[in-house]
Amino acid sequence: MKQRFYALDVCRGATVAFMILVNNPGSWTYIYPPFDHAKWHGCTPTDLVFPFFLFAAGNALAFTIPRLRQGGDAMMWKKITKRTVLIFFIGLLLNAFPFISYNADGVIALKAFQNLRIMGVLQRIALCYGFAAVMIYYLRPAWLFTAGVLLLLLYWMMCLLWGGNDPFSLQGWFGTGIDRAVLGESHMYHGEGVAFDPEGLMSTLPAVVQVMLGYWAGSFIVRKKDAAAEGENKPVNGLYPLLTKLFIAAVLLVFTGLCWSTVFPLNKKIWTGSFVLYTSGLAIVVLAVMIYCIEIKKWHGAWSHFFDVFGKNPLFIFVLSGIWVRLYGLVRIADGTRDGKTVYKALGGWMYDHMFAPLFGHMNGSLLYAVFHLLIFWAIAWWLDKRKIYIKV
């Protein structure tokens, strides 16, 4: 079996770590701008996390697809279908967790599952993985490239033809109408104040291309690494042409994405085609820099190990982080009185208000609260790796 770059594992782990960091601030009111999403159009460092994760999933397919082809169509459909359904179902369970909540009278009651959100981060990962894996398995490279281009252009045309007067706005984007018809408003995200799902059905189409781009980068790296290892030059020297080509590809993707953004704005919430190209280009830059530092310069050690343990159990650690913070909502602590009645606060909010904010201030306290939880999940990931426990989905 082909050996993967250690840099790929570090990149994947760093993406998981950053995802945990930005998902768990002490207060959503106090967030430094780089750790917050763009309000609508635009792209912050935080907006890079999800596309980087999909890109990393594509990298992994560069190692998975050859094994699936050896096993044949039946094994491919079994494994891909099983993984897609399982990840989607785990996402649904995470949306429903912890299945109970406090009602208006402060009594624990069963959640109203008729309002359960259907889509989410894991659900998008599942669908993108499933569709991309099948396309990669069956299509030759030229046809796969054509399919990726057509998906991005088709999505752009659908936005323009079926959108409103402002087709890339919250109100004008066409995908919301389809989500309402298929999923129902009660099963959609309402964080924007209206029924709108940033992981909706139609915006999943261009996200599939993000996985395909990750696969192309991963398979290119594998081929060039093997060629460098077998060449007359030292393997390390043979990696420089690989880095050159990666940087050229990255520049072309970023440049094309920025040019396209003048008519198809960078937007994570509707996952525009320009956003796909731009973020994939940046993912390649990060990956190339990691290869240079780790594989060529051998600058690795404690810092790289900190991240690579996250990459050993990425989905498990991500799900665990979601479960952990949701459990805080079930632990309520008395926090003074109001109108003669005791006021209760969830454990997470109480910790921020009484520990982190008083010691470090609101902004720094919110960030350090997230760092504190990141270290908790690192310790769990380290313990699992130390005992060679790898929970595969």
C-alpha positions as CSV (number, residue, x, y, z in Angstrom):
1,M,0.0,0.0,0.0
2,K,1.3,3.5,-0.8
3,Q,2.6,5.5,2.1
4,R,1.1,8.9,2.7
5,F,3.0,12.1,3.5
6,Y,3.2,12.8,7.2
7,A,2.4,16.4,6.1
8,L,-1.1,15.2,5.0
9,D,-1.9,13.9,8.5
10,V,-0.6,17.1,10.1
11,C,-2.8,19.2,7.8
12,R,-5.8,17.2,8.4
13,G,-5.3,17.3,12.2
14,A,-4.7,21.0,12.1
15,T,-8.0,21.5,10.3
16,V,-9.8,19.5,12.9
17,A,-8.1,21.4,15.7
18,F,-9.0,24.8,14.2
19,M,-12.6,23.6,13.6
20,I,-12.9,22.8,17.4
21,L,-11.3,26.1,18.3
22,V,-13.7,28.3,16.3
23,N,-16.8,26.3,17.2
24,N,-16.4,26.7,20.9
25,P,-15.9,30.3,22.0
26,G,-16.8,31.3,25.5
27,S,-19.2,33.8,24.1
28,W,-20.5,34.3,20.5
29,T,-20.7,38.0,21.3
30,Y,-17.0,38.3,21.9
31,I,-15.0,36.8,19.1
32,Y,-11.9,38.2,17.4
33,P,-12.8,38.8,13.7
34,P,-10.4,36.1,12.3
35,F,-12.3,33.6,14.4
36,D,-15.7,34.5,13.2
37,H,-17.4,33.8,9.8
38,A,-18.0,36.4,7.2
39,K,-21.5,37.9,7.7
40,W,-22.4,37.0,4.1
41,H,-20.0,37.7,1.2
42,G,-16.3,37.4,1.9
43,C,-13.9,34.8,3.4
44,T,-12.3,34.9,6.9
45,P,-9.8,32.4,8.2
46,T,-12.7,30.6,10.0
47,D,-14.5,30.2,6.6
48,L,-11.5,28.1,5.4
49,V,-12.0,25.4,8.0
50,F,-14.9,23.5,6.4
51,P,-13.6,23.6,2.8
52,F,-10.2,22.5,4.1
53,F,-11.8,19.5,5.8
54,L,-13.6,18.5,2.6
55,F,-10.3,19.0,0.7
56,A,-8.6,16.7,3.2
57,A,-11.4,14.1,2.7
58,G,-10.5,14.2,-1.0
59,N,-6.8,13.7,-0.1
60,A,-7.7,10.6,1.8
61,L,-9.6,9.2,-1.3
62,A,-6.3,9.2,-3.2
63,F,-5.4,6.3,-0.9
64,T,-8.9,4.7,-0.7
65,I,-9.9,4.6,-4.3
66,P,-7.1,2.3,-5.5
67,R,-8.0,-0.3,-2.9
68,L,-11.7,0.0,-3.8
69,R,-10.8,-0.6,-7.5
70,Q,-8.9,-3.7,-6.5
71,G,-11.9,-5.0,-4.6
72,G,-14.4,-4.4,-7.5
73,D,-17.7,-2.6,-7.9
74,A,-19.6,-4.6,-5.2
75,M,-17.1,-3.8,-2.5
76,M,-17.0,-0.1,-3.6
77,W,-20.7,0.4,-3.4
78,K,-20.9,-1.4,0.0
79,K,-18.1,0.6,1.6
80,I,-19.0,4.0,0.2
81,T,-22.7,3.6,0.8
82,K,-22.1,2.3,4.4
83,R,-19.8,5.2,5.2
84,T,-22.0,7.8,3.6
85,V,-25.2,6.6,5.5
86,L,-23.3,6.2,8.8
87,I,-21.8,9.7,8.7
88,F,-25.1,11.3,7.7
89,F,-26.9,9.4,10.5
90,I,-24.3,10.5,13.1
91,G,-24.9,14.0,12.0
92,L,-28.6,13.6,12.5
93,L,-28.1,12.2,16.0
94,L,-25.7,15.1,16.8
95,N,-28.4,17.6,15.8
96,A,-30.9,15.8,18.1
97,F,-28.5,15.3,21.0
98,P,-28.9,15.4,23.9
99,F,-32.5,14.4,23.1
100,I,-33.8,16.3,26.1
101,S,-33.9,20.0,27.2
102,Y,-35.3,22.2,29.8
103,N,-38.8,23.6,29.1
104,A,-40.2,27.0,30.0
105,D,-40.9,25.7,33.6
106,G,-37.3,24.5,34.1
107,V,-38.3,20.9,33.8
108,I,-36.4,18.4,31.6
109,A,-38.5,17.2,28.8
110,L,-38.1,15.3,25.5
111,K,-37.0,17.5,22.6
112,A,-39.5,18.4,19.9
113,F,-38.1,16.2,17.1
114,Q,-40.7,17.5,14.6
115,N,-38.3,20.5,14.5
116,L,-35.1,18.5,14.1
117,R,-32.7,20.0,11.6
118,I,-31.9,17.5,8.8
119,M,-28.8,18.9,7.3
120,G,-25.5,19.9,9.0
121,V,-21.8,19.7,8.8
122,L,-21.5,15.9,9.0
123,Q,-24.4,15.5,6.6
124,R,-22.6,17.6,4.0
125,I,-19.4,15.7,4.5
126,A,-21.3,12.5,4.0
127,L,-23.0,13.6,0.8
128,C,-19.9,15.2,-0.7
129,Y,-17.8,12.1,0.2
130,G,-20.4,9.7,-1.3
131,F,-20.9,11.6,-4.6
132,A,-17.3,12.5,-5.1
133,A,-16.1,8.9,-4.4
134,V,-18.5,7.3,-6.9
135,M,-17.5,9.9,-9.6
136,I,-13.8,9.4,-8.9
137,Y,-14.2,5.6,-9.0
138,Y,-16.0,5.5,-12.4
139,L,-14.7,8.5,-14.3
140,R,-11.4,8.8,-16.2
141,P,-9.3,11.8,-15.2
142,A,-10.4,13.9,-18.2
143,W,-14.1,13.2,-17.6
144,L,-13.7,13.8,-13.9
145,F,-12.2,17.2,-14.6
146,T,-15.1,18.0,-17.1
147,A,-17.6,16.9,-14.5
148,G,-16.1,19.2,-11.9
149,V,-16.2,22.2,-14.2
150,L,-19.7,21.5,-15.3
151,L,-20.9,21.2,-11.7
152,L,-19.5,24.6,-10.8
153,L,-20.9,26.2,-14.0
154,L,-24.3,24.5,-13.6
155,Y,-24.6,25.8,-10.0
156,W,-23.7,29.3,-11.2
157,M,-26.3,29.2,-13.9
158,M,-29.0,27.9,-11.5
159,C,-28.2,30.8,-9.2
160,L,-28.6,33.3,-12.0
161,L,-31.6,31.8,-13.7
162,W,-33.6,30.7,-10.6
163,G,-32.5,33.4,-8.2
164,G,-34.3,36.7,-7.5
165,N,-33.2,40.2,-8.5
166,D,-30.2,39.7,-6.2
167,P,-29.5,36.0,-6.8
168,F,-26.5,35.8,-4.4
169,S,-28.3,37.4,-1.4
170,L,-30.0,35.7,1.5
171,Q,-33.4,36.5,0.2
172,G,-32.6,35.9,-3.5
173,W,-30.7,32.6,-3.4
174,F,-32.7,29.9,-5.2
175,G,-31.6,27.0,-3.0
176,T,-33.7,28.1,0.0
177,G,-36.9,27.5,-1.9
178,I,-35.7,23.9,-2.8
179,D,-34.7,23.2,0.8
180,R,-38.1,24.4,2.0
181,A,-39.9,22.2,-0.5
182,V,-37.8,19.1,0.2
183,L,-36.8,19.5,3.9
184,G,-39.5,21.7,5.2
185,E,-38.9,25.0,7.1
186,S,-39.1,23.4,10.5
187,H,-36.2,21.1,9.6
188,M,-33.9,23.9,8.4
189,Y,-31.4,26.1,10.1
190,H,-32.8,29.4,11.5
191,G,-29.6,31.1,12.6
192,E,-30.0,33.9,10.0
193,G,-33.4,34.8,11.5
194,V,-35.2,33.0,8.6
195,A,-35.4,29.5,7.3
196,F,-32.0,29.2,5.5
197,D,-29.6,26.2,5.6
198,P,-25.9,26.9,5.0
199,E,-25.5,23.2,4.5
200,G,-28.5,22.9,2.2
201,L,-29.1,20.6,-0.7
202,M,-28.2,22.7,-3.6
203,S,-25.1,24.3,-2.1
204,T,-23.8,20.7,-1.6
205,L,-23.3,20.4,-5.4
206,P,-20.3,22.7,-5.6
207,A,-19.0,21.4,-2.3
208,V,-18.6,18.0,-4.0
209,V,-16.0,19.6,-6.3
210,Q,-14.0,20.6,-3.2
211,V,-13.6,16.9,-2.4
212,M,-12.6,16.2,-6.1
213,L,-10.0,18.9,-6.0
214,G,-8.6,17.4,-2.8
215,Y,-8.4,14.0,-4.5
216,W,-6.6,15.4,-7.5
217,A,-4.0,17.1,-5.2
218,G,-3.6,13.9,-3.1
219,S,-3.2,11.6,-6.1
220,F,-0.7,14.0,-7.7
221,I,1.3,14.1,-4.5
222,V,1.3,10.3,-4.2
223,R,2.5,9.8,-7.8
224,K,5.2,12.4,-7.6
225,K,6.4,11.2,-4.2
226,D,6.7,7.6,-5.5
227,A,8.5,8.9,-8.6
228,A,10.9,10.9,-6.5
229,A,11.6,7.9,-4.2
230,E,12.4,5.7,-7.2
231,G,14.5,8.3,-9.1
232,E,18.3,8.7,-9.2
233,N,18.3,11.9,-7.1
234,K,17.7,11.8,-3.4
235,P,13.9,11.6,-2.7
236,V,14.0,15.0,-0.9
237,N,15.5,16.7,-3.9
238,G,12.9,15.1,-6.1
239,L,10.1,16.8,-4.1
240,Y,11.0,20.3,-5.3
241,P,9.4,19.9,-8.7
242,L,6.3,18.6,-6.8
243,L,6.2,21.8,-4.7
244,T,6.6,24.0,-7.8
245,K,3.7,22.4,-9.5
246,L,1.6,22.6,-6.4
247,F,2.3,26.3,-6.0
248,I,1.5,26.9,-9.6
249,A,-1.8,25.1,-9.3
250,A,-2.6,27.0,-6.1
251,V,-1.9,30.4,-7.7
252,L,-4.1,29.5,-10.7
253,L,-7.0,28.4,-8.5
254,V,-6.8,31.4,-6.2
255,F,-6.5,33.8,-9.1
256,T,-9.4,32.2,-11.0
257,G,-11.5,32.2,-7.8
258,L,-10.8,35.9,-7.2
259,C,-11.6,36.8,-10.8
260,W,-14.8,34.8,-10.7
261,S,-15.7,36.4,-7.4
262,T,-16.3,39.7,-9.2
263,V,-19.5,38.2,-10.7
264,F,-20.0,35.2,-8.4
265,P,-19.0,36.5,-4.9
266,L,-16.9,34.5,-2.4
267,N,-19.6,33.1,-0.1
268,K,-19.4,30.1,2.3
269,K,-23.0,30.1,3.2
270,I,-24.2,29.4,-0.4
271,W,-20.8,27.8,-1.2
272,T,-20.2,29.6,-4.5
273,G,-17.9,28.3,-7.2
274,S,-15.5,31.1,-6.7
275,F,-15.3,30.1,-3.0
276,V,-14.5,26.5,-4.0
277,L,-11.6,27.5,-6.2
278,Y,-10.2,30.2,-3.9
279,T,-10.3,28.0,-0.7
280,S,-8.9,24.9,-2.6
281,G,-6.0,27.0,-3.8
282,L,-5.3,28.2,-0.3
283,A,-5.6,24.6,0.9
284,I,-2.9,23.6,-1.6
285,V,-0.7,26.4,-0.4
286,V,-0.9,25.2,3.2
287,L,-0.3,21.6,2.1
288,A,2.7,22.6,0.0
289,V,4.2,24.6,2.9
290,M,3.7,21.7,5.2
291,I,5.4,19.3,2.8
292,Y,8.4,21.8,2.5
293,C,8.7,22.2,6.3
294,I,8.0,18.5,7.3
295,E,9.2,16.4,4.4
296,I,12.1,18.4,3.1
297,K,13.4,20.5,6.0
298,K,12.4,17.9,8.6
299,W,11.0,20.6,10.8
300,H,8.7,18.4,12.8
301,G,8.4,17.4,16.4
302,A,6.2,18.4,19.3
303,W,4.3,21.0,17.2
304,S,3.5,18.6,14.4
305,H,2.6,15.8,16.8
306,F,0.1,18.2,18.5
307,F,-1.8,18.3,15.3
308,D,-1.3,14.8,13.9
309,V,-3.1,13.2,16.8
310,F,-6.3,15.1,15.8
311,G,-5.9,13.6,12.4
312,K,-5.8,10.0,13.7
313,N,-9.5,10.2,14.8
314,P,-10.8,13.2,13.1
315,L,-14.5,12.5,12.8
316,F,-14.7,10.9,16.3
317,I,-13.0,14.0,17.9
318,F,-15.2,16.4,16.0
319,V,-18.4,14.5,17.1
320,L,-17.1,14.3,20.7
321,S,-16.5,18.0,20.8
322,G,-20.1,18.6,19.7
323,I,-21.5,16.2,22.3
324,W,-19.4,17.7,25.0
325,V,-20.6,21.3,24.7
326,R,-24.2,20.2,24.2
327,L,-24.0,18.3,27.6
328,Y,-23.2,21.7,29.2
329,G,-26.7,22.7,28.5
330,L,-28.0,20.0,30.8
331,V,-25.9,21.1,33.7
332,R,-27.4,24.3,35.2
333,I,-25.9,26.3,38.0
334,A,-27.7,28.8,40.2
335,D,-26.4,32.3,39.2
336,G,-28.2,34.8,41.3
337,T,-31.8,35.9,41.5
338,R,-34.2,38.0,39.3
339,D,-37.6,39.1,40.4
340,G,-37.3,36.9,43.5
341,K,-36.6,33.8,41.4
342,T,-33.3,31.9,41.1
343,V,-31.6,32.3,37.8
344,Y,-29.8,29.3,36.4
345,K,-27.1,29.3,33.8
346,A,-25.7,26.5,31.7
347,L,-22.3,25.2,32.8
348,G,-20.5,26.5,29.7
349,G,-21.9,30.0,30.1
350,W,-21.2,29.9,33.9
351,M,-17.6,28.9,33.3
352,Y,-17.1,31.8,30.9
353,D,-18.8,34.4,33.1
354,H,-17.2,33.4,36.4
355,M,-13.8,32.0,35.4
356,F,-12.5,33.1,32.0
357,A,-14.1,36.6,31.5
358,P,-13.1,37.9,35.0
359,L,-9.5,36.7,34.7
360,F,-8.8,37.6,31.0
361,G,-11.5,40.0,29.9
362,H,-14.3,39.3,27.5
363,M,-12.4,38.9,24.2
364,N,-9.4,37.1,25.5
365,G,-11.5,35.1,27.9
366,S,-13.7,33.9,25.1
367,L,-10.7,32.8,23.1
368,L,-9.0,31.1,26.0
369,Y,-12.2,29.3,26.8
370,A,-12.0,27.8,23.3
371,V,-8.3,27.0,23.7
372,F,-9.0,25.3,27.1
373,H,-11.5,23.0,25.3
374,L,-9.2,22.4,22.4
375,L,-6.6,21.1,24.9
376,I,-9.2,18.8,26.5
377,F,-9.9,17.2,23.1
378,W,-6.2,17.1,22.3
379,A,-5.6,15.1,25.5
380,I,-8.3,12.7,24.5
381,A,-6.9,12.4,21.0
382,W,-3.4,11.9,22.4
383,W,-4.7,9.2,24.7
384,L,-6.4,7.3,21.9
385,D,-3.3,7.5,19.7
386,K,-1.1,6.4,22.5
387,R,-3.1,3.2,22.9
388,K,-3.5,2.8,19.1
389,I,-7.2,3.2,19.3
390,Y,-8.5,4.5,15.9
391,I,-12.2,4.8,15.6
392,K,-13.0,4.5,11.9
393,V,-16.3,5.5,10.4
